[in-house]
Amino acid sequence: MKSVKHVVDSSSRRVFTEGNQDALGTTVDMGWSSLIFLLAVLWAAECGVISTKEPLGSGSCRDFGQAFERTYSIPGEVAILKCPLQIHYLFNPVEMPYNVTWYDERTGSEITELEQSVMLKKTQVWFFNVTLQQQGKYTCVVRTVNECYKQATVLVVTEMMSESCVRPQRGLQRISAHVNDLLACPLRRYLASVDSPSIKWYKNCELLKEDEKFAPNKDMLNIRKVHLDDAGFYTCKMTFRLAGVNHEMGETIECEVKDENLMKPQVIEPVNEIIKLERGSSFRKDCIVEVRGKGINMVDVIWKVLLESEEELISKDTSHRVHQKPMNESQTKDGYLIVRTLSLSAVSEEDFYLNFTCMVSSTRGQPTGQITLVPADPNFSLLIGLLLGSVALLFVMGVLLCTIFKVELALWVRTVFPFLYKTTDGDGKQYDAYIAYPRVLEGSSEKAEIFAMSTLPQVLEGQYGYKLFILGRDGLPGEAVVDVVQDALSRCRRLLLLYTASSLCSPEAQEWAEQQTGLYRALVENSMSVVLLELEEIREPLRLPHSVSLLKDKQGALQAWKRRKRWAFWDRKSEERVTSLKPSARFWREVRYHMPIRGKAKQRNWFSF
């Protein structure tokens, strides 16, 4: 008797059964269980398939559904099912070990080899002497260490009609009239899997031999000057040897002749381009092919590279550093547009000066397009860009600093470089500034007078050496106020006008002679600069005199009551200590900024000799 054991094929990672002859003496002690197992094996031999009762496990596999392509056969011939999964797109089959398992969906059972009924070969299942009972749906399951994929395919077995040589099931192929065209045998995909293959072509039931019309060439049938009468049924039969036994299988093609022509393909890109690249950079190049006309597009586009006088096909495996993407075909109003992309994930030294060729294969011709990669020139644009960017950044920062610290920078330059500014000596002026403020009236604020008579002189005269004119302090007793004011203003370089929220609101203050006279000279005669010193916050700007409001809108006012927030960590408690009688240091810097510049450069008289 025979016992069955499982052996793992390490190259294909599939499990198949192998029978070994046991010692004859073991049959003597065989019990009922062994006898039952033997009967089960003999029953499976009759059916041609052993069922392992293993479920498909659809919950753990990625399901790609049912493949569109079907396999057709007739009883008594060989039927081959090829796994429809595109394994090389799912993972790298060279580096990743995997195994292929087939299941019959009618029973959910795994298909294994048994004598001459079924053979598993790589990703194919071979049915010898196929029967009508073996027609149905079969599922191919591919498992790796971490992943599982499956897809179903259909086997159609139909009996031949006795009065016809044409097979009941056939595929459709279209060829174009008035040109030479080809029919491809569907069995061509099995040529590499069998020994001594031989293909013969038949039209209806007549064997085709080479003549002026037909030229059978293995798996292709060349039809010269296609005519509408060439439409019909063509059958290709393949005979081959497998394991020393002759077998036969065939396929029928329904040929349809289309009176439409496609013109010769044209390569739009590339056109003998030389492309400069940096080492290590990624690169993609589209090969764009245009096919004008109407008909069935049979154009194929591939990328090749010339290595040591031999052309090698660029890998289609997207995991490789240099590979080509799948071909993308789209239909336009004038014909077809085909794009195939060459991709280099990282350009290396060995890629330079190679000729990468996009080759178009069609019955109308084989145009090509070529590119050559060369090292890029040293890139100075980046350095120049960084330099210009740095200059622009420095310029912006400088503008911002000058805007924020304008007053401080101006005072520093005046102190360090006084010789850059002309001296005020000899300009005919006696005082640096005239201090004007509303006199103390009943109900008005005393802040302006205190600030004018005490605070300003202490700082501007005592600390910085400016010379001020203050009415009531510097004028002579008994002089007319108007005359004193006009004379003093003519001898001053600046007019400092002090006011509070209440000092300019009364009618008496608005008629104040000093204010009116000074503002008139500043606004109408434009003979001197006026600086407004605002000692309190003005909450009702409309109550200010029109001339003061106009001047404030034009040039602004120095606000002694306000503390500017310059930094985010500014201390609010320090603001509470700032009053109009004790302004901040920022306020005094702004007052000094508007005061006359006491330079050391002598004034030149260009009319003196």
Secondary structure, DSSP 8 states (H G I E B T S, - for coil): -EEEEEEEETTTTEEEEEEEE--GGGGTT--HHHHHHHHHHHHHHHHT---------TTTSEEEEEEEEEEEE-TTS-EEEE--S-HHHHS-TTTS--EEEEEETTTTEE---BTTTEEEETTEEEETT--GGG-EEEEEEEE-SS-EEEEEEEEEE----TT-SS-SSEEEEEEETTS-EEEE-GGGGGGGGSEEEEEEEEETTEE---SSSEEEETTEEEESS--GGG-EEEEEEEEEEETTEEEEEEEEEEEEEES--B---EEEE-SSEEEEE-TT--EEEEEEEEEEBSS----EEEEEEEETTEEEE----TTSSEEE---EEEE-SSEEEEEEEEEESS--GGGTT-EEEEEEEBTTB--EEEEEEEE----HHHHHHHHHHHHHHHHHHHHHHHHHTHHHHHHHHHHH-GGGSB-STTSS--BSEEEE-----TTS-SHHHHIIIIIHIIIIITTT---EEETTTSS-TT--HHHHHHHHHHTBSEEEEEE-TTTTTSHHHHT-HHHHHHHHIIIII--SEEEEEE-S--S-GGGS-HHHHHHHHHH--EETT-----STT--HHHHHT--SSS--HHHHHHHHHHS-----B----TT--
